[in-house]
Amino acid sequence: MAYDGEAFIQDFLNGQIGGHVFLGFQILRVEPDRVRQALDVELGAPDGRSLLLFLERRVPGRAALCTTPSFSVSYYPSRSLPDTEAARLGRSFAEFLTEREQELGPAAAARTLRLAVRQGIPDRWLELRINRECNERCVFCNTPEDSETILPGPAAVEETLRVEYAAGHRAVLFTGREPTLDPRLLDYIRLARSLGYERRRLQTNGTRLARAGFVKDLIAAGVDEFEISFHTRDAATFERLVGKRALLPKTEDGIENVLSAGARLHLVTVATRDNLHEIPSLLAALGARYGGRVRHVTLSPMAPVGDGRTRLELLPRLGALQAVLPGIADAAQGAGIELNIPSRCGLPLCVTPAALWPLNLEAKNTPGLTLESDKHKAEQCRQCRYDPVCTGVWSAYLEHYGSEELVPVSFEQDTA
């Protein structure tokens, strides 16, 4: 069966790619992956076994199970399939996809992925992880040194910038382990600006921004927004969670230099069991030290991914987050700070105080496109008003703490 571009797109999105069978498995669903900017393809067998593949644009040097002319094909670990069988199944799907691409042509195949991924996900930031070096050792880091999400070198970074701009991205976030340690950072930023990216944000721990001249160089190259990680002002807590305490004042000076330069600034605070109860005083101190110039803080509960998988004792209880959140919100308001809680690493709406639901970006998810790999929903979640938009709870959290804190939100609560 030959596909024209529109038919291929529609069949991809509807999970009806010719009814093809892959080693006894059929396609159950195909939908955009909000996190990876990819397509998730769920394959299932009559006996209940399943595998979730994801397709990304092929980028030179990026690790993948296998590739087609246009795509990289990988899979999420499956509880019902051993890795050897999962790999065989992924390669079988890639062979089928290669045949379809040859019928369709590489340009139309790439356009298929672009259109499918971008459906319902406007203005998403392109996140580029550009390096493996870091001068801190955050025990909850979600990007370990060996992470496959880190691009393998300058050629891959530059190619990704060009390909993703052509695909429609107009906002780029430079991150990695610590991107300010990459000697090519200024070159990448200049390239992004020359290509036409309208927003260019740098995510950093802020320590190298203690040099005011470096901040000016970054802005001159094209950075117009800075996102700085700042988790505590207590030196002892900093040393336990982040790194050498001598780095703490460097981050504080970096924040001052960014503000003095007039650039946009966003702070990110990861909440762990160790620093959770310090956060209200941290926000108050930000207001006092920087005179109301810090305007945006993202509160991100620690996620059990990356290095965090090995430090589950630092995961904050959902109930503890629920209890302290009103105080955090009050402190933010008093400091003139706009607070938000992200969806993926955030707090389920069922354990967010109802008055604070507007702060929780979970409520803005697209219904039906939310449950992610490494997350799970408890039985009671089916009765929750927010089940269609909830991303679920980390499976590692449920295994560690259980699900008794998850109490479904009724429709009456939602409208009260």
C-alpha positions in Angstrom: 0.0 0.0 0.0 1.5 3.4 -1.0 0.9 6.4 1.1 0.7 10.1 0.1 1.8 12.6 2.7 -1.6 13.4 4.1 -2.7 9.8 4.4 0.5 8.8 6.1 0.1 11.6 8.6 -3.5 10.6 9.4 -2.7 6.9 9.7 0.2 7.8 12.0 -1.9 9.8 14.3 -4.8 7.4 14.2 -2.6 4.3 14.9 -3.8 2.7 11.6 -0.6 2.2 9.6 -1.9 -0.4 7.3 -2.8 -2.9 10.1 0.8 -4.2 9.9 1.8 -6.9 12.4 5.3 -6.7 13.9 6.4 -10.1 15.4 2.9 -10.7 16.6 2.4 -7.1 17.8 0.1 -4.4 16.4 0.0 -0.6 16.8 -2.4 0.3 19.6 -1.9 4.1 19.5 0.3 6.8 18.1 0.5 10.3 19.7 2.8 13.2 20.3 5.2 13.0 23.2 5.1 16.3 25.1 8.5 15.7 26.8 10.8 14.4 24.1 9.3 16.3 21.2 8.8 12.9 19.5 6.1 10.4 18.6 5.1 7.6 21.0 4.1 4.4 19.4 2.5 1.8 21.6 2.6 -1.8 20.3 0.6 -4.6 21.9 0.1 -8.3 21.5 -3.1 -10.4 22.1 -1.6 -11.8 25.3 -1.3 -8.4 26.9 2.4 -7.8 26.3 3.2 -4.2 25.2 6.1 -2.0 24.3 6.2 1.8 24.0 8.6 3.0 21.2 9.4 6.7 20.6 10.5 8.3 17.3 12.7 11.3 17.2 14.3 13.2 14.3 17.5 11.5 13.4 20.5 13.7 14.6 24.1 12.7 13.8 25.7 11.0 16.7 22.6 10.8 19.0 22.3 7.4 20.6 19.3 5.3 19.6 18.3 1.6 19.3 18.2 2.0 15.5 17.6 4.5 12.8 15.7 5.0 9.6 16.7 7.6 7.0 14.7 10.3 8.9 14.1 9.0 12.4 15.8 7.5 15.5 13.8 4.7 17.1 14.2 3.8 20.8 12.0 2.2 23.4 11.0 2.7 27.0 11.7 -0.3 29.4 8.8 -2.7 29.4 7.7 -4.8 32.3 6.2 -7.4 30.0 9.1 -7.8 27.6 12.8 -8.7 28.1 15.2 -6.2 26.5 16.2 -8.7 23.8 12.7 -9.1 22.6 12.0 -5.3 22.9 15.0 -4.6 20.8 13.9 -7.1 18.1 10.5 -5.5 18.0 11.9 -2.0 17.8 14.1 -3.0 14.9 11.2 -4.7 13.1 9.2 -1.5 13.4 12.1 0.5 12.1 12.4 -1.8 9.0 8.7 -1.2 8.3 9.1 2.6 8.8 12.1 2.6 6.4 9.9 1.0 3.7 7.2 3.6 4.3 9.8 6.4 4.1 11.1 5.1 0.8 7.5 5.2 -0.6 6.9 8.6 0.8 10.2 10.3 0.3 12.5 11.6 3.1 11.2 15.2 3.0 7.6 14.2 3.4 8.6 11.7 6.1 10.3 14.3 8.1 7.3 16.7 7.7 5.1 13.9 9.0 6.9 13.8 12.3 7.1 17.6 12.6 3.3 18.0 12.0 2.4 15.1 14.3 4.6 16.2 17.2 3.6 19.9 17.0 -0.1 19.1 16.9 -1.6 20.7 20.0 1.9 21.7 21.4 2.4 25.3 20.3 5.4 27.4 21.2 7.3 24.6 23.0 10.9 25.3 23.9 13.6 23.4 22.1 15.9 22.1 24.9 19.5 21.4 23.8 21.7 19.6 26.2 25.1 20.6 25.0 27.8 19.3 27.4 28.6 16.7 30.1 30.8 18.9 32.4 29.5 20.4 35.6 31.1 22.1 38.6 28.4 21.1 41.0 27.2 17.7 42.1 23.4 18.0 42.7 22.4 14.7 44.2 19.0 15.0 42.4 20.4 15.9 39.0 18.1 14.7 36.2 20.9 14.7 33.6 23.7 12.4 34.7 27.1 12.7 32.9 26.3 9.6 30.8 22.8 10.7 29.8 21.8 9.8 26.3 19.9 13.1 26.0 23.1 15.1 25.8 24.1 15.9 22.2 27.4 14.2 21.3 29.3 17.3 20.1 29.4 20.6 18.2 28.3 19.2 14.9 25.2 17.6 16.5 24.3 20.9 18.3 24.6 23.0 15.2 22.7 20.5 13.1 19.9 20.2 15.6 19.6 24.0 15.8 19.2 24.2 12.0 16.8 21.2 11.7 14.6 22.3 14.5 14.4 25.8 13.2 13.3 24.5 9.9 10.7 22.4 11.7 9.1 25.5 13.2 10.8 26.0 16.6 11.4 29.6 17.5 12.5 29.4 21.2 15.6 27.5 22.3 16.9 26.6 25.8 20.6 25.9 26.1 21.2 23.5 28.9 23.1 20.3 29.6 25.0 19.6 32.7 26.4 23.1 33.1 26.4 24.8 29.7 28.5 27.8 30.7 31.5 25.4 30.9 31.2 24.6 27.1 33.8 26.6 25.2 31.5 26.7 22.2 28.5 28.2 24.0 28.8 31.7 22.6 29.1 30.3 19.1 25.9 28.2 19.6 24.0 31.3 20.8 25.2 33.4 17.9 24.1 30.7 15.5 20.6 30.5 17.1 20.2 34.2 16.7 21.4 34.2 13.1 19.0 31.4 12.2 16.1 33.5 13.6 15.2 31.9 17.0 13.2 34.6 18.6 13.8 33.6 22.2 17.2 32.3 23.5 17.3 31.1 27.1 20.3 29.8 29.1 19.7 27.4 31.9 22.6 27.4 34.4 23.6 27.0 38.0 24.8 30.6 37.8 28.2 30.2 39.3 30.1 31.5 36.2 27.7 34.4 36.0 29.5 35.9 39.0 31.8 37.4 36.3 29.9 40.4 35.1 31.9 40.5 31.9 30.8 37.0 31.0 27.1 38.0 31.5 27.7 40.9 29.1 29.3 38.5 26.5 26.3 36.1 26.7 23.8 38.9 26.2 25.9 40.3 23.3 25.9 36.9 21.7 22.1 36.7 21.9 20.9 35.4 25.3 17.8 37.3 26.3 16.6 35.1 29.2 18.5 33.4 32.0 17.2 30.4 34.1 19.2 29.9 37.2 18.9 27.0 39.6 18.8 28.2 43.2 17.7 25.7 45.9 18.8 27.1 49.3 20.6 29.9 51.0 21.8 27.7 53.8 25.5 26.8 53.3 25.2 23.4 55.1 22.1 22.4 53.0 23.8 23.6 49.9 26.8 21.4 50.6 24.7 18.3 51.2 22.5 18.8 48.1 24.4 20.8 45.5 28.2 21.2 45.9 31.0 23.0 47.6 29.6 25.8 49.8 32.0 28.3 48.2 29.9 28.1 45.1 26.7 29.5 46.8 27.8 33.1 46.9 28.9 32.9 43.3 25.4 31.9 42.3 24.0 34.8 44.4 26.4 37.2 42.6 25.4 35.7 39.3 21.8 36.5 40.0 22.7 40.1 40.8 24.7 40.5 37.6 21.9 39.2 35.4 19.4 41.6 37.1 21.9 44.5 36.8 22.2 43.8 33.1 18.5 44.1 32.7 18.0 40.6 31.3 14.9 38.4 32.0 15.5 36.1 34.9 13.7 32.9 36.0 14.8 30.9 39.1 14.2 27.2 39.6 14.0 25.7 43.0 14.0 21.9 43.4 12.1 20.8 46.6 13.6 17.9 48.5 13.0 16.6 52.0 16.2 18.5 53.1 15.3 22.0 51.9 11.4 21.9 51.7 10.8 23.9 54.9 13.5 26.4 54.0 11.7 27.5 50.8 9.4 30.2 52.3 12.4 31.9 53.9 14.4 31.5 50.7 11.7 33.4 48.8 11.5 36.1 51.4 15.3 36.5 51.3 15.2 36.8 47.5 12.7 39.6 47.8 14.8 41.4 50.5 18.3 41.0 48.8 17.3 41.8 45.3 14.7 44.5 46.0 11.8 42.9 44.2 13.7 42.4 41.0 13.4 38.6 41.1 9.9 38.1 39.6 9.6 34.5 38.6 10.3 31.2 40.5 9.5 27.7 39.4 9.0 25.3 42.3 9.9 21.8 41.1 9.5 18.8 43.4 12.4 16.5 43.1 11.9 13.7 40.5 13.4 10.2 40.8 15.1 10.3 37.5 18.8 10.5 36.6 20.9 10.7 39.8 17.6 11.1 41.8 16.8 7.4 41.2 19.6 6.5 43.7 18.4 9.0 46.4 14.8 8.1 47.0 15.1 9.1 50.6 15.2 12.7 49.5 11.9 12.6 47.7 9.5 14.9 49.6 6.2 13.3 50.6 3.2 14.6 48.6 1.5 15.3 51.9 4.4 17.4 53.1 4.4 19.4 49.9 0.7 19.9 50.3 1.2 21.2 53.9 4.0 23.6 53.2 2.7 25.0 49.8 0.4 27.7 51.3 3.3 29.1 53.2 5.5 29.0 50.1 2.8 30.8 48.1 2.4 33.5 50.8 6.1 34.1 50.9 6.2 34.4 47.1 3.4 36.9 47.1 5.0 38.9 49.9 8.3 39.0 47.8 6.5 40.0 44.6 7.4 36.7 43.0 5.2 34.9 40.5 5.3 31.2 41.5 4.5 28.2 39.3 4.7 24.5 39.7 5.6 22.6 36.5 3.6 19.8 35.1 6.1 17.0 34.5 8.2 17.3 37.7 5.4 18.9 39.7 2.6 18.2 42.1 -0.6 16.3 41.2 -3.7 18.5 41.5 -5.2 16.1 44.0 -2.6 17.1 46.6 -2.5 20.8 45.6 -4.6 23.0 47.9 -7.6 24.1 45.8 -6.9 27.8 46.3 -3.5 27.2 44.7 -4.6 25.2 41.6 -4.0 28.3 39.3 -0.2 28.0 40.2 -0.1 24.3 39.0 0.6 24.0 35.3 -0.8 20.4 35.5 -4.2 21.9 35.0 -3.2 23.2 31.6 -2.2 19.9 30.1 -3.9 18.6 26.9 -6.4 16.0 28.0 -5.4 12.5 27.0 -1.8 13.2 26.1 -0.3 13.2 29.6 0.6 9.8 31.2 4.4 9.5 30.9 7.0 6.8 31.0 8.2 6.1 34.6 4.8 7.3 36.0 1.8 5.5 37.2 -1.8 6.2 38.3 -3.3 4.5 41.3 -6.7 2.8 41.1 -8.5 5.8 42.8 -7.2 8.2 40.1 -9.9 7.0 37.8 -12.5 8.8 40.0 -10.6 12.1 39.9 -11.9 15.1 38.1 -8.3 15.8 36.8 -7.5 12.3 35.6 -7.6 13.4 31.9 -4.9 16.0 32.4 -2.8 14.5 35.2 0.6 13.2 34.3 0.5 10.6 37.0 2.9 10.0 39.9 6.4 8.7 39.6 6.3 4.9 39.8 9.4 5.1 42.1 7.5 7.4 44.5 4.5 5.0 44.7 6.9 2.0 45.3 8.7 4.0 48.0 5.7 5.7 49.8 2.5 4.1 48.5 -0.6 5.9 47.2 -2.6 6.7 50.3 -2.0 10.4 49.9 -3.8 10.5 46.5 -7.4 11.5 47.1 -9.5 12.0 44.0 -10.8 15.6 43.3 -14.6 15.7 42.8 -16.3 18.0 40.3 -17.8 19.9 43.2 -14.3 20.6 44.6 -13.3 21.9 41.2 -16.1 24.4 40.9 -16.4 25.4 44.6 
